[in-house]
Amino acid sequence: MKEYANEVLLIVNTATKCGFTPQYEELEKLYEKYHSDGFVVLDFPCNQFGQQAPGTDESIHEFCKVNFGTEFPRFKKVKVVGPDADPLFKYLQEQKGFAGWDMNHPIAHILDDMLSKEDPQYKEKPDIKWNFTKFLVDKRGIVVARFEPTESIENISAQIEKLLHV
């Protein structure tokens, strides 16, 4: 992560076969808009939620380039929850717990119903709940916000602009 010191980061756990997969396009637009100001999207594919990131690291990378034209950095597939979670994601979740769904999003009720059946107390736990959870990190390395996959890109963009002073 030293490579990204002094940059504003949006760290995302992604999946290529998810209802949120079209967010790759929105993430690429954010990257293109703010990259020259010191902003980077860091993409970490994860197959832990609904097995929605199948395939190799190479096939995931190719899928994202071909279908969404992504240019932002993409890392090897990781685990983001559980005892084998990547240390970066353990840290991120310790810093910012579950932020709640935007219930105006059409998928929010589906996720809430599904997760409530698995664990009625899921909202109180800080762990990542689904693909495309995003963590915003300032230039000093402080985790300043967490966005669930139902969060609007406009709200995320506004917070990025505040950190970049654009």
Buried (B, 14 or more C-beta within 10 A) or exposed (E): EEEBEEBBBBBBBBBBBBBBBEBBEBBBBBBBBBBEBBBBBBBBBBBBBEEBBEBEEEEBBEBBEEEBEBEBBBBEBBBBBEEEBBEBBBEBBEBBBBBEBBEEBEBBEEBBEEBEEEEEEBBEEBBBBBBBBBBBBBBEEEBBBBBBBBBEBEEBBEBBBBBBEE
